[in-house]
Amino acid sequence: MLFECKELYWLCSKCESVISVSEHGVVKNDDRIVCLLEKLLDKFTSLETKLNTKADENEIYSLEHRITGLEMRMADDEVNDRMVVMESKLNKVEEIDRKLKDLEGRLNNESDRSVEASKVVIDLDKKEELDREQRKKNVIIYKLNEIDSEEAEDRRCGDSLQVHELCESTLKVSITEGDIAKIYRLSARETGKIRPLLVSFTDIDKKLEVFRKLNELKSANDKFRGIGISHDLTPRQREEVKKVYTEAKARGWKRKNWRGRRLGL
């Protein structure tokens, strides 16, 4: 019976001692494993505790959202600052543009005024030229006695006779009725005042001949002594002659030096 039982082992003394030692070692190894497991469990518990003290996912998401918002606000503030700077520069550009347009408008106005002024000057020059053309055949005789008559026709005939006598007898210039286009006194009559007499010749050559003979006035008789003969000048020409005469007088010229001079007229 004992030999048929398979759970029974027969061992010698040496083998039995070896098996006994091995069983004790297995026990020791089990204790070590249990100790390691306890240490691991302690570490796991410690880690779990630490994780519990940390922020949860919602808090982390909230923080991330706040950080993103701050970053966006900072970016917006920077953009706003740049926009403010750009708007300021744009305002300056618009102000400069406005000033340029205003200056351009003023220049255009000045240009228009200059054009208008030029037109006025041109018109005045044309009028002056026409006026000179109409006067170029005229002479003005000063201090020639006037006939004392209330009739204008009598005075005109008297003036005509005196002009013919002056030219023929004193200036030695041959003259006919056809040489004189018109003759009349300037300004209104005044008692005790001799008005200048304007004589308009039909031919400018006859007028120039009279001026060439002005030296004959030095030997004129009492009737014509002291008279003066000049060109019929426009107001502008009179101003020019006055200016030239004043400058010449300042340089020491005497009035007699001007006798017979045409002054470029």
C-alpha positions in Angstrom: 0.0 0.0 0.0 2.7 2.5 0.9 4.5 1.7 -2.3 1.4 2.4 -4.3 0.8 6.0 -2.9 2.3 8.5 -5.3 2.2 11.4 -2.9 4.8 9.9 -0.8 8.5 10.3 -1.5 11.3 8.5 0.0 14.4 10.5 0.4 17.8 10.1 1.8 19.2 12.2 4.5 21.2 14.4 2.2 18.3 15.2 -0.2 16.0 15.9 2.6 18.3 18.5 3.9 18.5 20.3 0.5 14.7 20.3 0.1 14.3 21.7 3.6 16.7 24.6 2.8 14.8 25.4 -0.4 11.5 25.6 1.4 12.9 28.2 3.8 14.2 30.3 0.9 10.9 30.4 -0.8 9.4 31.7 2.3 11.9 34.5 2.4 11.4 35.4 -1.2 7.6 35.7 -0.6 8.3 38.2 2.2 10.5 40.3 0.0 7.8 40.5 -2.7 5.2 41.5 -0.2 7.4 44.2 1.1 8.0 45.6 -2.5 4.3 45.6 -3.2 3.7 47.6 0.0 6.3 50.1 -1.0 4.8 50.5 -4.5 1.3 50.9 -3.0 2.7 53.6 -0.7 4.2 55.5 -3.6 1.0 55.2 -5.6 -1.0 56.5 -2.7 1.5 59.4 -2.4 1.3 60.2 -6.1 -2.5 60.1 -6.0 -2.5 62.5 -3.0 -0.2 64.9 -4.9 -2.4 64.8 -8.0 -5.4 65.5 -5.9 -3.8 68.7 -4.6 -3.2 69.9 -8.2 -5.7 71.8 -10.4 -8.2 69.7 -12.2 -8.8 69.9 -15.9 -11.5 72.6 -15.8 -9.2 74.9 -13.8 -6.4 74.3 -16.3 -8.7 75.0 -19.2 -9.9 78.2 -17.5 -6.3 79.3 -16.9 -5.5 78.6 -20.5 -8.5 80.5 -21.7 -7.6 83.5 -19.5 -4.0 83.4 -20.8 -5.3 83.3 -24.4 -7.7 86.3 -23.6 -4.8 88.3 -22.2 -2.7 87.6 -25.2 -5.5 88.7 -27.5 -6.1 91.8 -25.4 -2.4 92.6 -25.6 -2.5 92.1 -29.3 -5.7 94.3 -29.6 -4.0 97.0 -27.5 -1.0 96.9 -29.8 -3.2 97.1 -32.9 -5.2 100.0 -31.3 -2.0 101.8 -30.6 -0.9 101.4 -34.2 -4.3 102.5 -35.4 -4.0 105.6 -33.3 -0.6 106.4 -34.7 -1.8 105.7 -38.2 -4.9 107.8 -37.7 -2.7 110.7 -36.4 -0.5 110.5 -39.4 -3.5 110.3 -41.7 -4.9 113.5 -40.0 -1.6 115.2 -40.6 -1.6 114.1 -44.3 -5.2 115.4 -44.7 -4.3 118.7 -43.0 -1.3 119.1 -45.4 -3.5 118.2 -48.3 -6.1 120.8 -47.2 -3.4 123.4 -46.9 -2.0 122.6 -50.3 -5.5 122.9 -51.8 -6.0 126.2 -50.1 -2.7 127.4 -51.3 -3.5 126.2 -54.8 -6.8 128.0 -54.7 -5.0 131.2 -53.6 -2.4 130.8 -56.3 -5.2 130.3 -58.9 -6.9 133.4 -57.6 -3.7 135.4 -57.8 -3.1 134.0 -61.2 -6.6 135.0 -62.3 -6.0 138.5 -60.8 -2.7 138.7 -62.6 -4.4 137.7 -65.8 -7.1 140.3 -65.2 -4.5 142.9 -64.3 -2.6 142.0 -67.5 -5.7 142.5 -69.5 -6.3 145.9 -67.8 -2.7 146.9 -68.6 -3.1 145.7 -72.2 -6.4 147.6 -72.5 -4.8 150.7 -71.0 -1.9 150.4 -73.3 -4.2 150.1 -76.3 -6.1 153.1 -75.1 -2.9 155.0 -74.5 -1.7 154.0 -78.0 -4.9 155.2 -79.6 -4.9 158.4 -77.6 -1.3 159.2 -78.7 -2.2 158.4 -82.3 -5.1 160.9 -82.1 -2.9 163.6 -80.5 0.2 163.2 -82.6 -0.8 165.9 -85.2 -1.8 168.4 -82.4 0.1 171.2 -80.9 -0.9 173.4 -77.9 -0.1 177.1 -77.9 0.1 178.8 -74.5 -0.4 182.5 -73.7 -1.9 183.4 -77.1 -4.3 186.2 -76.5 -7.9 185.3 -76.7 -10.5 187.5 -78.5 -12.8 189.2 -76.0 -16.2 188.2 -77.4 -19.3 186.5 -76.1 -19.7 184.7 -79.5 -17.9 181.4 -79.7 -17.7 181.7 -83.5 -16.0 185.1 -83.3 -13.5 183.7 -80.8 -12.8 180.8 -83.1 -12.2 183.0 -86.1 -10.0 185.2 -84.1 -7.9 182.3 -82.9 -7.6 180.9 -86.5 -6.4 184.3 -87.8 -3.8 184.5 -85.0 -2.5 181.0 -85.8 -2.1 181.8 -89.5 -0.3 185.1 -88.6 2.0 183.3 -86.1 3.0 180.6 -88.6 3.4 182.9 -91.6 5.0 186.0 -90.1 6.9 184.6 -87.1 7.7 181.0 -87.7 8.0 181.4 -91.5 5.8 178.3 -92.1 3.4 178.4 -95.1 -0.1 177.4 -94.0 -3.5 177.3 -95.6 -7.0 176.7 -94.3 -6.7 173.0 -95.4 -3.7 172.5 -93.1 -5.8 172.9 -90.0 -8.3 170.2 -89.1 -9.7 171.9 -85.9 -8.9 174.6 -83.5 -10.3 175.3 -80.0 -9.6 176.5 -76.5 -9.0 174.1 -73.6 -11.1 174.3 -70.4 -13.8 176.8 -69.6 -13.6 180.6 -69.9 -12.4 182.5 -66.8 -12.0 186.2 -66.4 -8.3 187.3 -66.5 -7.1 183.8 -67.6 -5.7 183.0 -71.1 -6.7 179.4 -72.0 -4.4 177.1 -73.9 -5.2 176.8 -77.6 -5.2 173.4 -79.3 -4.4 173.3 -83.0 -4.8 170.0 -84.9 -3.1 169.8 -88.3 -4.2 167.5 -91.1 -0.7 166.4 -91.8 1.9 165.6 -89.2 4.7 166.9 -91.5 3.2 170.4 -91.1 3.3 170.1 -87.3 6.9 168.9 -87.4 7.8 171.9 -89.6 6.3 174.2 -87.0 8.5 172.6 -84.3 11.6 173.0 -86.4 11.0 176.7 -86.6 10.4 177.3 -82.9 13.7 179.2 -82.6 12.1 181.9 -84.7 10.0 182.8 -81.5 13.2 184.5 -80.2 12.6 187.3 -82.7 8.8 187.4 -82.4 7.0 190.8 -82.1 5.3 192.0 -79.0 2.1 190.2 -80.0 3.6 186.8 -80.0 6.5 187.3 -77.5 6.3 185.0 -74.5 4.0 182.3 -76.1 4.9 178.7 -75.8 4.2 175.7 -78.2 4.2 172.1 -77.1 3.1 168.7 -78.1 -0.4 167.5 -77.1 0.6 164.9 -74.6 -1.4 162.2 -72.9 -1.6 162.2 -69.1 0.9 159.3 -69.1 3.3 161.2 -71.4 3.0 164.3 -69.2 4.0 162.3 -66.1 7.0 160.8 -68.0 8.2 164.2 -69.1 7.7 165.6 -65.6 9.8 162.7 -64.2 12.6 163.2 -66.8 12.6 167.0 -66.3 12.8 166.5 -62.5 15.8 164.1 -62.8 17.5 166.4 -65.3 17.0 169.4 -63.0 18.5 167.5 -60.1 21.6 166.9 -62.3 22.0 170.7 -62.9 20.3 171.0 -66.3 18.5 174.3 -67.0 15.1 174.7 -68.6 16.5 176.4 -71.6 18.5 173.3 -72.4 15.1 171.6 -73.2 14.0 174.1 -75.8 13.3 172.4 -79.1 13.8 168.9 -77.7 11.2 166.2 -78.4 12.0 164.0 -75.5 11.4 160.9 -77.6 7.9 161.9 -78.4 
